[in-house]
C-alpha cells in the first residue's frame, strides 16, 4: 500500500457546509409535514347548514358574535382547513 492510500479521509470545509445544507433541508421537510392543528366546526344545526364563507362571516367577522383571531388566515374556503360537522349540508371535501 502506498502512503497516499493509507491516509484516511478528513472532511474539509466544503464537505461540512454540504452536510449542513442537507441536514437543514431534511429538518425543514420533517417539520413541514406535521398535521395542521385547526378547530373542528361544531356539530349543531347552525353549522351544518353553512356552505359559504359569507354565512361563516355573519358570526365570525370582526364585529360578529365570535370573531376570528387577528392571526387567522384570510382564506375564502373555511372548510378547506376546518373539518365539516356531522351531517353537513355542503359538498364533501
TORLUMGU-397103 format. One record per atom (N, C-alpha, C, CB): atom name; residue number from 1; x negated, y negated, z. Coordinates in Angstrom, 2 decimals, m for minus. Glycine has a CB too. Example, Ala and Ser with C-alpha at 12.3 -4.5 7.8 and 13.67 -1.06 7.14 Angstrom:
TORLUMGU-397103
<site mitor="N" fifi="1" X="m13.19" Y="5.69" Z="7.80"/>
<site mitor="CA" fifi="1" X="m12.30" Y="4.50" Z="7.80"/>
<site mitor="C" fifi="1" X="m13.20" Y="3.30" Z="7.80"/>
<site mitor="CB" fifi="1" X="m11.31" Y="4.47" Z="9.05"/>
<site mitor="N" fifi="2" X="m12.85" Y="2.25" Z="7.08"/>
<site mitor="CA" fifi="2" X="m13.67" Y="1.06" Z="7.14"/>
<site mitor="C" fifi="2" X="m12.90" Y="m0.03" Z="7.87"/>
<site mitor="CB" fifi="2" X="m14.08" Y="0.60" Z="5.72"/>
//
This chain:
TORLUMGU-397103
<site mitor="N" fifi="1" X="m0.85" Y="1.18" Z="0.00"/>
<site mitor="CA" fifi="1" X="0.00" Y="0.00" Z="0.00"/>
<site mitor="C" fifi="1" X="m0.89" Y="m1.24" Z="0.00"/>
<site mitor="CB" fifi="1" X="0.96" Y="0.00" Z="1.22"/>
<site mitor="N" fifi="2" X="m0.50" Y="m2.19" Z="m0.80"/>
<site mitor="CA" fifi="2" X="m1.29" Y="m3.42" Z="m0.85"/>
<site mitor="C" fifi="2" X="m0.87" Y="m4.34" Z="0.29"/>
<site mitor="CB" fifi="2" X="m1.12" Y="m4.13" Z="m2.21"/>
<site mitor="N" fifi="3" X="m1.69" Y="m5.33" Z="0.49"/>
<site mitor="CA" fifi="3" X="m1.42" Y="m6.31" Z="1.57"/>
<site mitor="C" fifi="3" X="m0.10" Y="m7.04" Z="1.33"/>
<site mitor="CB" fifi="3" X="m2.57" Y="m7.34" Z="1.68"/>
<site mitor="N" fifi="4" X="0.21" Y="m7.32" Z="0.07"/>
<site mitor="CA" fifi="4" X="1.44" Y="m8.05" Z="m0.27"/>
<site mitor="C" fifi="4" X="2.68" Y="m7.20" Z="0.04"/>
<site mitor="CB" fifi="4" X="1.42" Y="m8.47" Z="m1.76"/>
<site mitor="N" fifi="5" X="2.59" Y="m5.90" Z="m0.16"/>
<site mitor="CA" fifi="5" X="3.72" Y="m5.02" Z="0.10"/>
<site mitor="C" fifi="5" X="3.97" Y="m4.84" Z="1.60"/>
<site mitor="CB" fifi="5" X="3.48" Y="m3.66" Z="m0.55"/>
<site mitor="N" fifi="6" X="2.94" Y="m4.99" Z="2.42"/>
<site mitor="CA" fifi="6" X="3.06" Y="m4.82" Z="3.85"/>
<site mitor="C" fifi="6" X="3.74" Y="m6.01" Z="4.53"/>
<site mitor="CB" fifi="6" X="1.71" Y="m4.61" Z="4.46"/>
<site mitor="N" fifi="7" X="3.72" Y="m7.18" Z="3.91"/>
<site mitor="CA" fifi="7" X="4.32" Y="m8.38" Z="4.51"/>
<site mitor="C" fifi="7" X="5.83" Y="m8.19" Z="4.62"/>
<site mitor="CB" fifi="7" X="3.99" Y="m9.64" Z="3.67"/>
<site mitor="N" fifi="8" X="6.39" Y="m8.53" Z="5.74"/>
<site mitor="CA" fifi="8" X="7.84" Y="m8.45" Z="5.91"/>
<site mitor="C" fifi="8" X="8.48" Y="m9.75" Z="5.42"/>
<site mitor="CB" fifi="8" X="8.21" Y="m8.17" Z="7.39"/>
<site mitor="N" fifi="9" X="9.75" Y="m9.65" Z="5.08"/>
<site mitor="CA" fifi="9" X="10.47" Y="m10.83" Z="4.58"/>
<site mitor="C" fifi="9" X="10.79" Y="m11.75" Z="5.74"/>
<site mitor="CB" fifi="9" X="11.78" Y="m10.41" Z="3.84"/>
<site mitor="N" fifi="10" X="10.53" Y="m13.03" Z="5.55"/>
<site mitor="CA" fifi="10" X="10.86" Y="m14.04" Z="6.54"/>
<site mitor="C" fifi="10" X="11.75" Y="m15.07" Z="5.87"/>
<site mitor="CB" fifi="10" X="9.57" Y="m14.71" Z="7.14"/>
<site mitor="N" fifi="11" X="12.93" Y="m15.32" Z="6.44"/>
<site mitor="CA" fifi="11" X="13.85" Y="m16.27" Z="5.79"/>
<site mitor="C" fifi="11" X="13.26" Y="m17.68" Z="5.79"/>
<site mitor="CB" fifi="11" X="15.21" Y="m16.28" Z="6.50"/>
<site mitor="N" fifi="12" X="13.42" Y="m18.33" Z="4.66"/>
<site mitor="CA" fifi="12" X="12.99" Y="m19.71" Z="4.53"/>
<site mitor="C" fifi="12" X="14.15" Y="m20.66" Z="4.82"/>
<site mitor="CB" fifi="12" X="12.42" Y="m19.97" Z="3.14"/>
<site mitor="N" fifi="13" X="13.88" Y="m21.94" Z="4.67"/>
<site mitor="CA" fifi="13" X="14.89" Y="m22.96" Z="4.93"/>
<site mitor="C" fifi="13" X="16.07" Y="m22.81" Z="3.97"/>
<site mitor="CB" fifi="13" X="14.28" Y="m24.37" Z="4.80"/>
<site mitor="N" fifi="14" X="15.82" Y="m22.55" Z="2.70"/>
<site mitor="CA" fifi="14" X="16.90" Y="m22.38" Z="1.72"/>
<site mitor="C" fifi="14" X="17.77" Y="m21.17" Z="2.06"/>
<site mitor="CB" fifi="14" X="16.32" Y="m22.23" Z="0.30"/>
<site mitor="N" fifi="15" X="17.14" Y="m20.10" Z="2.53"/>
<site mitor="CA" fifi="15" X="17.90" Y="m18.90" Z="2.91"/>
<site mitor="C" fifi="15" X="18.83" Y="m19.19" Z="4.09"/>
<site mitor="CB" fifi="15" X="16.95" Y="m17.74" Z="3.26"/>
<site mitor="N" fifi="16" X="18.34" Y="m19.92" Z="5.06"/>
<site mitor="CA" fifi="16" X="19.16" Y="m20.26" Z="6.23"/>
<site mitor="C" fifi="16" X="20.30" Y="m21.19" Z="5.87"/>
<site mitor="CB" fifi="16" X="18.29" Y="m20.91" Z="7.31"/>
<site mitor="N" fifi="17" X="20.05" Y="m22.14" Z="4.97"/>
<site mitor="CA" fifi="17" X="21.13" Y="m23.04" Z="4.52"/>
<site mitor="C" fifi="17" X="22.18" Y="m22.23" Z="3.78"/>
<site mitor="CB" fifi="17" X="20.57" Y="m24.16" Z="3.61"/>
<site mitor="N" fifi="18" X="21.75" Y="m21.32" Z="2.90"/>
<site mitor="CA" fifi="18" X="22.69" Y="m20.48" Z="2.16"/>
<site mitor="C" fifi="18" X="23.54" Y="m19.64" Z="3.11"/>
<site mitor="CB" fifi="18" X="21.93" Y="m19.56" Z="1.19"/>
<site mitor="N" fifi="19" X="22.91" Y="m19.00" Z="4.09"/>
<site mitor="CA" fifi="19" X="23.66" Y="m18.20" Z="5.06"/>
<site mitor="C" fifi="19" X="24.61" Y="m19.06" Z="5.88"/>
<site mitor="CB" fifi="19" X="22.71" Y="m17.46" Z="5.99"/>
<site mitor="N" fifi="20" X="24.21" Y="m20.29" Z="6.20"/>
<site mitor="CA" fifi="20" X="25.08" Y="m21.21" Z="6.93"/>
<site mitor="C" fifi="20" X="26.31" Y="m21.58" Z="6.11"/>
<site mitor="CB" fifi="20" X="24.32" Y="m22.47" Z="7.32"/>
<site mitor="N" fifi="21" X="26.12" Y="m21.84" Z="4.82"/>
<site mitor="CA" fifi="21" X="27.25" Y="m22.17" Z="3.95"/>
<site mitor="C" fifi="21" X="28.20" Y="m20.98" Z="3.84"/>
<site mitor="CB" fifi="21" X="26.76" Y="m22.60" Z="2.54"/>
<site mitor="N" fifi="22" X="27.67" Y="m19.80" Z="3.68"/>
<site mitor="CA" fifi="22" X="28.51" Y="m18.59" Z="3.60"/>
<site mitor="C" fifi="22" X="29.30" Y="m18.41" Z="4.89"/>
<site mitor="CB" fifi="22" X="27.65" Y="m17.34" Z="3.31"/>
<site mitor="N" fifi="23" X="28.65" Y="m18.59" Z="6.03"/>
<site mitor="CA" fifi="23" X="29.34" Y="m18.46" Z="7.32"/>
<site mitor="C" fifi="23" X="30.45" Y="m19.50" Z="7.45"/>
<site mitor="CB" fifi="23" X="28.34" Y="m18.59" Z="8.48"/>
<site mitor="N" fifi="24" X="30.20" Y="m20.73" Z="7.00"/>
<site mitor="CA" fifi="24" X="31.22" Y="m21.79" Z="7.07"/>
<site mitor="C" fifi="24" X="32.42" Y="m21.46" Z="6.19"/>
<site mitor="CB" fifi="24" X="30.62" Y="m23.15" Z="6.66"/>
<site mitor="N" fifi="25" X="32.18" Y="m20.94" Z="4.99"/>
<site mitor="CA" fifi="25" X="33.28" Y="m20.57" Z="4.08"/>
<site mitor="C" fifi="25" X="34.11" Y="m19.45" Z="4.69"/>
<site mitor="CB" fifi="25" X="32.73" Y="m20.14" Z="2.70"/>
<site mitor="N" fifi="26" X="33.45" Y="m18.44" Z="5.24"/>
<site mitor="CA" fifi="26" X="34.19" Y="m17.33" Z="5.87"/>
<site mitor="C" fifi="26" X="35.01" Y="m17.84" Z="7.05"/>
<site mitor="CB" fifi="26" X="33.21" Y="m16.23" Z="6.33"/>
<site mitor="N" fifi="27" X="34.45" Y="m18.71" Z="7.86"/>
<site mitor="CA" fifi="27" X="35.17" Y="m19.27" Z="9.00"/>
<site mitor="C" fifi="27" X="36.40" Y="m20.05" Z="8.56"/>
<site mitor="CB" fifi="27" X="34.24" Y="m20.17" Z="9.82"/>
<site mitor="N" fifi="28" X="36.27" Y="m20.88" Z="7.53"/>
<site mitor="CA" fifi="28" X="37.40" Y="m21.65" Z="7.02"/>
<site mitor="C" fifi="28" X="38.49" Y="m20.72" Z="6.49"/>
<site mitor="CB" fifi="28" X="36.95" Y="m22.62" Z="5.90"/>
<site mitor="N" fifi="29" X="38.09" Y="m19.67" Z="5.78"/>
<site mitor="CA" fifi="29" X="39.09" Y="m18.72" Z="5.25"/>
<site mitor="C" fifi="29" X="39.80" Y="m17.98" Z="6.37"/>
<site mitor="CB" fifi="29" X="38.41" Y="m17.72" Z="4.31"/>
<site mitor="N" fifi="30" X="39.09" Y="m17.58" Z="7.39"/>
<site mitor="CA" fifi="30" X="39.72" Y="m16.85" Z="8.50"/>
<site mitor="C" fifi="30" X="40.66" Y="m17.77" Z="9.28"/>
<site mitor="CB" fifi="30" X="38.64" Y="m16.28" Z="9.45"/>
<site mitor="N" fifi="31" X="40.22" Y="m18.96" Z="9.58"/>
<site mitor="CA" fifi="31" X="41.07" Y="m19.88" Z="10.35"/>
<site mitor="C" fifi="31" X="42.24" Y="m20.40" Z="9.52"/>
<site mitor="CB" fifi="31" X="40.25" Y="m21.06" Z="10.86"/>
<site mitor="N" fifi="32" X="42.08" Y="m20.47" Z="8.22"/>
<site mitor="CA" fifi="32" X="43.14" Y="m20.97" Z="7.35"/>
<site mitor="C" fifi="32" X="44.24" Y="m19.98" Z="7.08"/>
<site mitor="CB" fifi="32" X="42.57" Y="m21.40" Z="6.06"/>
<site mitor="N" fifi="33" X="44.06" Y="m18.73" Z="7.46"/>
<site mitor="CA" fifi="33" X="45.07" Y="m17.71" Z="7.17"/>
<site mitor="C" fifi="33" X="45.96" Y="m17.39" Z="8.37"/>
<site mitor="CB" fifi="33" X="44.40" Y="m16.46" Z="6.69"/>
<site mitor="N" fifi="34" X="45.87" Y="m18.16" Z="9.42"/>
<site mitor="CA" fifi="34" X="46.73" Y="m17.90" Z="10.58"/>
<site mitor="C" fifi="34" X="48.17" Y="m18.27" Z="10.25"/>
<site mitor="CB" fifi="34" X="46.23" Y="m18.68" Z="11.82"/>
<site mitor="N" fifi="35" X="49.10" Y="m17.63" Z="10.90"/>
<site mitor="CA" fifi="35" X="50.52" Y="m17.92" Z="10.67"/>
<site mitor="C" fifi="35" X="50.87" Y="m19.30" Z="11.20"/>
<site mitor="CB" fifi="35" X="51.40" Y="m16.87" Z="11.33"/>
<site mitor="N" fifi="36" X="51.78" Y="m19.94" Z="10.47"/>
<site mitor="CA" fifi="36" X="52.27" Y="m21.24" Z="10.95"/>
<site mitor="C" fifi="36" X="53.15" Y="m21.02" Z="12.17"/>
<site mitor="CB" fifi="36" X="53.05" Y="m22.00" Z="9.84"/>
<site mitor="N" fifi="37" X="53.16" Y="m21.99" Z="13.01"/>
<site mitor="CA" fifi="37" X="53.99" Y="m21.92" Z="14.20"/>
<site mitor="C" fifi="37" X="55.08" Y="m22.99" Z="14.09"/>
<site mitor="CB" fifi="37" X="53.14" Y="m22.11" Z="15.51"/>
<site mitor="N" fifi="38" X="56.21" Y="m22.60" Z="13.52"/>
<site mitor="CA" fifi="38" X="57.31" Y="m23.55" Z="13.35"/>
<site mitor="C" fifi="38" X="58.47" Y="m23.11" Z="14.23"/>
<site mitor="CB" fifi="38" X="57.75" Y="m23.63" Z="11.87"/>
<site mitor="N" fifi="39" X="59.36" Y="m24.03" Z="14.45"/>
<site mitor="CA" fifi="39" X="60.54" Y="m23.79" Z="15.28"/>
<site mitor="C" fifi="39" X="61.63" Y="m23.16" Z="14.41"/>
<site mitor="CB" fifi="39" X="61.04" Y="m25.11" Z="15.95"/>
<site mitor="N" fifi="40" X="62.20" Y="m22.08" Z="14.89"/>
<site mitor="CA" fifi="40" X="63.31" Y="m21.46" Z="14.17"/>
<site mitor="C" fifi="40" X="64.55" Y="m22.33" Z="14.32"/>
<site mitor="CB" fifi="40" X="63.58" Y="m20.02" Z="14.70"/>
<site mitor="N" fifi="41" X="65.39" Y="m22.32" Z="13.29"/>
<site mitor="CA" fifi="41" X="66.63" Y="m23.08" Z="13.32"/>
<site mitor="C" fifi="41" X="67.62" Y="m22.36" Z="14.23"/>
<site mitor="CB" fifi="41" X="67.22" Y="m23.26" Z="11.87"/>
<site mitor="N" fifi="42" X="68.31" Y="m23.09" Z="15.11"/>
<site mitor="CA" fifi="42" X="69.28" Y="m22.43" Z="15.99"/>
<site mitor="C" fifi="42" X="70.38" Y="m21.72" Z="15.20"/>
<site mitor="CB" fifi="42" X="69.91" Y="m23.46" Z="16.94"/>
<site mitor="N" fifi="43" X="70.83" Y="m20.61" Z="15.68"/>
<site mitor="CA" fifi="43" X="71.87" Y="m19.84" Z="15.00"/>
<site mitor="C" fifi="43" X="73.24" Y="m20.22" Z="15.55"/>
<site mitor="CB" fifi="43" X="71.63" Y="m18.32" Z="15.16"/>
<site mitor="N" fifi="44" X="73.70" Y="m21.42" Z="15.15"/>
<site mitor="CA" fifi="44" X="75.04" Y="m21.87" Z="15.54"/>
<site mitor="C" fifi="44" X="75.78" Y="m22.29" Z="14.28"/>
<site mitor="CB" fifi="44" X="74.97" Y="m23.04" Z="16.57"/>
<site mitor="N" fifi="45" X="77.09" Y="m22.59" Z="14.41"/>
<site mitor="CA" fifi="45" X="77.91" Y="m22.93" Z="13.24"/>
<site mitor="C" fifi="45" X="77.37" Y="m24.13" Z="12.47"/>
<site mitor="CB" fifi="45" X="79.34" Y="m23.21" Z="13.68"/>
<site mitor="N" fifi="46" X="76.90" Y="m25.15" Z="13.17"/>
<site mitor="CA" fifi="46" X="76.39" Y="m26.35" Z="12.51"/>
<site mitor="C" fifi="46" X="75.19" Y="m26.02" Z="11.63"/>
<site mitor="CB" fifi="46" X="76.00" Y="m27.41" Z="13.56"/>
<site mitor="N" fifi="47" X="74.23" Y="m25.29" Z="12.15"/>
<site mitor="CA" fifi="47" X="73.00" Y="m25.00" Z="11.42"/>
<site mitor="C" fifi="47" X="73.21" Y="m23.93" Z="10.34"/>
<site mitor="CB" fifi="47" X="71.93" Y="m24.54" Z="12.38"/>
<site mitor="N" fifi="48" X="74.19" Y="m23.06" Z="10.50"/>
<site mitor="CA" fifi="48" X="74.45" Y="m22.04" Z="9.48"/>
<site mitor="C" fifi="48" X="75.01" Y="m22.64" Z="8.21"/>
<site mitor="CB" fifi="48" X="75.41" Y="m21.00" Z="10.02"/>
<site mitor="N" fifi="49" X="75.69" Y="m23.78" Z="8.31"/>
<site mitor="CA" fifi="49" X="76.31" Y="m24.38" Z="7.12"/>
<site mitor="C" fifi="49" X="75.43" Y="m25.41" Z="6.43"/>
<site mitor="CB" fifi="49" X="77.62" Y="m25.03" Z="7.51"/>
<site mitor="N" fifi="50" X="74.30" Y="m25.77" Z="7.00"/>
<site mitor="CA" fifi="50" X="73.41" Y="m26.77" Z="6.42"/>
<site mitor="C" fifi="50" X="72.60" Y="m26.14" Z="5.28"/>
<site mitor="CB" fifi="50" X="72.46" Y="m27.37" Z="7.49"/>
<site mitor="N" fifi="51" X="72.67" Y="m26.76" Z="4.08"/>
<site mitor="CA" fifi="51" X="71.92" Y="m26.24" Z="2.94"/>
<site mitor="C" fifi="51" X="71.08" Y="m27.32" Z="2.25"/>
<site mitor="CB" fifi="51" X="72.88" Y="m25.62" Z="1.93"/>
<site mitor="N" fifi="52" X="71.11" Y="m28.55" Z="2.73"/>
<site mitor="CA" fifi="52" X="70.35" Y="m29.63" Z="2.09"/>
<site mitor="C" fifi="52" X="69.65" Y="m30.47" Z="3.16"/>
<site mitor="CB" fifi="52" X="71.28" Y="m30.52" Z="1.22"/>
<site mitor="N" fifi="53" X="68.56" Y="m31.11" Z="2.76"/>
<site mitor="CA" fifi="53" X="67.81" Y="m31.94" Z="3.70"/>
<site mitor="C" fifi="53" X="68.67" Y="m33.09" Z="4.23"/>
<site mitor="CB" fifi="53" X="66.55" Y="m32.49" Z="3.03"/>
<site mitor="N" fifi="54" X="69.54" Y="m33.65" Z="3.42"/>
<site mitor="CA" fifi="54" X="70.40" Y="m34.76" Z="3.84"/>
<site mitor="C" fifi="54" X="71.24" Y="m34.35" Z="5.06"/>
<site mitor="CB" fifi="54" X="71.32" Y="m35.21" Z="2.68"/>
<site mitor="N" fifi="55" X="71.73" Y="m33.12" Z="5.05"/>
<site mitor="CA" fifi="55" X="72.52" Y="m32.64" Z="6.19"/>
<site mitor="C" fifi="55" X="71.64" Y="m32.50" Z="7.43"/>
<site mitor="CB" fifi="55" X="73.20" Y="m31.29" Z="5.85"/>
<site mitor="N" fifi="56" X="70.39" Y="m32.06" Z="7.24"/>
<site mitor="CA" fifi="56" X="69.46" Y="m31.96" Z="8.38"/>
<site mitor="C" fifi="56" X="69.17" Y="m33.34" Z="8.94"/>
<site mitor="CB" fifi="56" X="68.14" Y="m31.28" Z="7.95"/>
<site mitor="N" fifi="57" X="68.97" Y="m34.29" Z="8.04"/>
<site mitor="CA" fifi="57" X="68.58" Y="m35.64" Z="8.46"/>
<site mitor="C" fifi="57" X="69.71" Y="m36.40" Z="9.15"/>
<site mitor="CB" fifi="57" X="68.11" Y="m36.43" Z="7.27"/>
<site mitor="N" fifi="58" X="70.95" Y="m35.92" Z="9.03"/>
<site mitor="CA" fifi="58" X="72.07" Y="m36.55" Z="9.74"/>
<site mitor="C" fifi="58" X="71.81" Y="m36.53" Z="11.25"/>
<site mitor="CB" fifi="58" X="73.41" Y="m35.83" Z="9.40"/>
<site mitor="N" fifi="59" X="71.19" Y="m35.48" Z="11.73"/>
<site mitor="CA" fifi="59" X="70.86" Y="m35.38" Z="13.16"/>
<site mitor="C" fifi="59" X="69.38" Y="m35.59" Z="13.45"/>
<site mitor="CB" fifi="59" X="71.29" Y="m34.02" Z="13.69"/>
<site mitor="N" fifi="60" X="68.51" Y="m35.23" Z="12.50"/>
<site mitor="CA" fifi="60" X="67.08" Y="m35.21" Z="12.76"/>
<site mitor="C" fifi="60" X="66.32" Y="m36.40" Z="12.18"/>
<site mitor="CB" fifi="60" X="66.49" Y="m33.95" Z="12.23"/>
<site mitor="N" fifi="61" X="67.04" Y="m37.42" Z="11.71"/>
<site mitor="CA" fifi="61" X="66.42" Y="m38.66" Z="11.24"/>
<site mitor="C" fifi="61" X="65.92" Y="m39.44" Z="12.46"/>
<site mitor="CB" fifi="61" X="67.43" Y="m39.52" Z="10.40"/>
<site mitor="N" fifi="62" X="65.14" Y="m40.47" Z="12.25"/>
<site mitor="CA" fifi="62" X="64.58" Y="m41.23" Z="13.39"/>
<site mitor="C" fifi="62" X="65.66" Y="m41.84" Z="14.26"/>
<site mitor="CB" fifi="62" X="63.66" Y="m42.34" Z="12.87"/>
<site mitor="N" fifi="63" X="66.85" Y="m42.10" Z="13.71"/>
<site mitor="CA" fifi="63" X="67.94" Y="m42.66" Z="14.50"/>
<site mitor="C" fifi="63" X="68.96" Y="m41.59" Z="14.90"/>
<site mitor="CB" fifi="63" X="68.64" Y="m43.77" Z="13.72"/>
<site mitor="N" fifi="64" X="68.66" Y="m40.33" Z="14.62"/>
<site mitor="CA" fifi="64" X="69.60" Y="m39.25" Z="14.89"/>
<site mitor="C" fifi="64" X="69.59" Y="m38.79" Z="16.34"/>
<site mitor="CB" fifi="64" X="69.31" Y="m38.08" Z="14.01"/>
<site mitor="N" fifi="65" X="70.43" Y="m37.80" Z="16.60"/>
<site mitor="CA" fifi="65" X="70.60" Y="m37.24" Z="17.94"/>
<site mitor="C" fifi="65" X="69.31" Y="m36.55" Z="18.41"/>
<site mitor="CB" fifi="65" X="71.78" Y="m36.25" Z="17.95"/>
<site mitor="N" fifi="66" X="68.68" Y="m35.82" Z="17.53"/>
<site mitor="CA" fifi="66" X="67.43" Y="m35.09" Z="17.87"/>
<site mitor="C" fifi="66" X="66.40" Y="m35.39" Z="16.77"/>
<site mitor="CB" fifi="66" X="67.69" Y="m33.51" Z="17.99"/>
<site mitor="N" fifi="67" X="65.73" Y="m36.56" Z="16.84"/>
<site mitor="CA" fifi="67" X="64.81" Y="m36.95" Z="15.77"/>
<site mitor="C" fifi="67" X="63.57" Y="m36.06" Z="15.69"/>
<site mitor="CB" fifi="67" X="64.37" Y="m38.39" Z="15.96"/>
<site mitor="N" fifi="68" X="63.03" Y="m35.97" Z="14.47"/>
<site mitor="CA" fifi="68" X="61.78" Y="m35.23" Z="14.27"/>
<site mitor="C" fifi="68" X="60.64" Y="m35.98" Z="14.92"/>
<site mitor="CB" fifi="68" X="61.49" Y="m35.01" Z="12.75"/>
<site mitor="N" fifi="69" X="59.60" Y="m35.29" Z="15.33"/>
<site mitor="CA" fifi="69" X="58.42" Y="m36.00" Z="15.87"/>
<site mitor="C" fifi="69" X="57.74" Y="m36.77" Z="14.75"/>
<site mitor="CB" fifi="69" X="57.43" Y="m35.01" Z="16.53"/>
<site mitor="N" fifi="70" X="57.00" Y="m37.81" Z="15.10"/>
<site mitor="CA" fifi="70" X="56.31" Y="m38.64" Z="14.11"/>
<site mitor="C" fifi="70" X="55.30" Y="m37.83" Z="13.30"/>
<site mitor="CB" fifi="70" X="55.61" Y="m39.80" Z="14.79"/>
<site mitor="N" fifi="71" X="54.79" Y="m36.74" Z="13.86"/>
<site mitor="CA" fifi="71" X="53.79" Y="m35.93" Z="13.17"/>
<site mitor="C" fifi="71" X="54.40" Y="m34.92" Z="12.20"/>
<site mitor="CB" fifi="71" X="52.96" Y="m35.20" Z="14.18"/>
<site mitor="N" fifi="72" X="55.72" Y="m34.85" Z="12.12"/>
<site mitor="CA" fifi="72" X="56.38" Y="m33.88" Z="11.24"/>
<site mitor="C" fifi="72" X="56.13" Y="m34.24" Z="9.78"/>
<site mitor="CB" fifi="72" X="57.89" Y="m33.83" Z="11.52"/>
<site mitor="N" fifi="73" X="55.98" Y="m33.23" Z="8.94"/>
<site mitor="CA" fifi="73" X="55.77" Y="m33.44" Z="7.51"/>
<site mitor="C" fifi="73" X="56.99" Y="m34.09" Z="6.86"/>
<site mitor="CB" fifi="73" X="55.45" Y="m32.11" Z="6.81"/>
<site mitor="N" fifi="74" X="56.79" Y="m34.76" Z="5.76"/>
<site mitor="CA" fifi="74" X="57.89" Y="m35.43" Z="5.05"/>
<site mitor="C" fifi="74" X="58.40" Y="m34.57" Z="3.90"/>
<site mitor="CB" fifi="74" X="57.43" Y="m36.80" Z="4.51"/>
<site mitor="N" fifi="75" X="58.33" Y="m33.27" Z="4.05"/>
<site mitor="CA" fifi="75" X="58.73" Y="m32.32" Z="3.02"/>
<site mitor="C" fifi="75" X="60.24" Y="m32.38" Z="2.78"/>
<site mitor="CB" fifi="75" X="58.30" Y="m30.89" Z="3.42"/>
<site mitor="N" fifi="76" X="60.66" Y="m32.08" Z="1.55"/>
<site mitor="CA" fifi="76" X="62.08" Y="m32.14" Z="1.18"/>
<site mitor="C" fifi="76" X="62.81" Y="m30.81" Z="1.38"/>
<site mitor="CB" fifi="76" X="62.21" Y="m32.57" Z="m0.25"/>
<site mitor="N" fifi="77" X="62.11" Y="m29.77" Z="1.76"/>
<site mitor="CA" fifi="77" X="62.74" Y="m28.45" Z="1.88"/>
<site mitor="C" fifi="77" X="62.54" Y="m27.92" Z="3.29"/>
<site mitor="CB" fifi="77" X="62.16" Y="m27.46" Z="0.84"/>
<site mitor="N" fifi="78" X="63.50" Y="m28.16" Z="4.15"/>
<site mitor="CA" fifi="78" X="63.39" Y="m27.78" Z="5.58"/>
<site mitor="C" fifi="78" X="63.18" Y="m26.28" Z="5.75"/>
<site mitor="CB" fifi="78" X="64.65" Y="m28.21" Z="6.33"/>
<site mitor="N" fifi="79" X="63.90" Y="m25.46" Z="4.96"/>
<site mitor="CA" fifi="79" X="63.85" Y="m24.02" Z="5.14"/>
<site mitor="C" fifi="79" X="62.66" Y="m23.37" Z="4.46"/>
<site mitor="CB" fifi="79" X="65.11" Y="m23.40" Z="4.62"/>
<site mitor="N" fifi="80" X="61.75" Y="m24.17" Z="3.91"/>
<site mitor="CA" fifi="80" X="60.50" Y="m23.62" Z="3.41"/>
<site mitor="C" fifi="80" X="59.64" Y="m23.20" Z="4.60"/>
<site mitor="CB" fifi="80" X="59.75" Y="m24.65" Z="2.51"/>
<site mitor="N" fifi="81" X="59.70" Y="m23.97" Z="5.67"/>
<site mitor="CA" fifi="81" X="58.92" Y="m23.65" Z="6.89"/>
<site mitor="C" fifi="81" X="59.79" Y="m23.06" Z="7.99"/>
<site mitor="CB" fifi="81" X="58.24" Y="m24.90" Z="7.41"/>
<site mitor="N" fifi="82" X="60.95" Y="m23.65" Z="8.25"/>
<site mitor="CA" fifi="82" X="61.81" Y="m23.21" Z="9.34"/>
<site mitor="C" fifi="82" X="62.61" Y="m21.99" Z="8.90"/>
<site mitor="CB" fifi="82" X="62.75" Y="m24.35" Z="9.80"/>
<site mitor="N" fifi="83" X="62.70" Y="m21.00" Z="9.76"/>
<site mitor="CA" fifi="83" X="63.44" Y="m19.79" Z="9.41"/>
<site mitor="C" fifi="83" X="64.94" Y="m20.04" Z="9.50"/>
<site mitor="CB" fifi="83" X="63.04" Y="m18.62" Z="10.34"/>
<site mitor="N" fifi="84" X="65.66" Y="m19.45" Z="8.56"/>
<site mitor="CA" fifi="84" X="67.10" Y="m19.64" Z="8.49"/>
<site mitor="C" fifi="84" X="67.79" Y="m18.91" Z="9.63"/>
<site mitor="CB" fifi="84" X="67.65" Y="m19.16" Z="7.15"/>
<site mitor="N" fifi="85" X="68.89" Y="m19.50" Z="10.11"/>
<site mitor="CA" fifi="85" X="69.64" Y="m18.82" Z="11.18"/>
<site mitor="C" fifi="85" X="70.39" Y="m17.61" Z="10.64"/>
<site mitor="CB" fifi="85" X="70.63" Y="m19.79" Z="11.84"/>
<site mitor="N" fifi="86" X="70.76" Y="m16.73" Z="11.54"/>
<site mitor="CA" fifi="86" X="71.54" Y="m15.55" Z="11.19"/>
<site mitor="C" fifi="86" X="72.86" Y="m15.97" Z="10.53"/>
<site mitor="CB" fifi="86" X="71.81" Y="m14.69" Z="12.45"/>
<site mitor="N" fifi="87" X="73.19" Y="m15.42" Z="9.36"/>
<site mitor="CA" fifi="87" X="74.43" Y="m15.74" Z="8.67"/>
<site mitor="C" fifi="87" X="74.39" Y="m17.07" Z="7.94"/>
<site mitor="CB" fifi="87" X="75.56" Y="m15.74" Z="9.64"/>
<site mitor="N" fifi="88" X="73.21" Y="m17.53" Z="7.56"/>
<site mitor="CA" fifi="88" X="73.04" Y="m18.84" Z="6.89"/>
<site mitor="C" fifi="88" X="73.81" Y="m18.87" Z="5.57"/>
<site mitor="CB" fifi="88" X="71.54" Y="m19.14" Z="6.64"/>
<site mitor="N" fifi="89" X="74.45" Y="m20.01" Z="5.25"/>
<site mitor="CA" fifi="89" X="75.29" Y="m20.15" Z="4.07"/>
<site mitor="C" fifi="89" X="74.47" Y="m20.41" Z="2.80"/>
<site mitor="CB" fifi="89" X="76.28" Y="m21.27" Z="4.28"/>
<site mitor="N" fifi="90" X="73.23" Y="m20.82" Z="2.90"/>
<site mitor="CA" fifi="90" X="72.40" Y="m21.14" Z="1.73"/>
<site mitor="C" fifi="90" X="71.81" Y="m19.93" Z="1.05"/>
<site mitor="CB" fifi="90" X="71.30" Y="m22.06" Z="2.13"/>
<site mitor="N" fifi="91" X="71.06" Y="m20.20" Z="0.00"/>
<site mitor="CA" fifi="91" X="70.41" Y="m19.13" Z="m0.75"/>
<site mitor="C" fifi="91" X="69.26" Y="m18.55" Z="0.08"/>
<site mitor="CB" fifi="91" X="69.90" Y="m19.65" Z="m2.12"/>
<site mitor="N" fifi="92" X="68.97" Y="m17.26" Z="m0.07"/>
<site mitor="CA" fifi="92" X="67.87" Y="m16.67" Z="0.69"/>
<site mitor="C" fifi="92" X="66.52" Y="m17.22" Z="0.22"/>
<site mitor="CB" fifi="92" X="67.87" Y="m15.14" Z="0.54"/>
<site mitor="N" fifi="93" X="65.54" Y="m17.16" Z="1.10"/>
<site mitor="CA" fifi="93" X="64.19" Y="m17.63" Z="0.80"/>
<site mitor="C" fifi="93" X="63.59" Y="m16.88" Z="m0.34"/>
<site mitor="CB" fifi="93" X="63.30" Y="m17.51" Z="1.99"/>
//
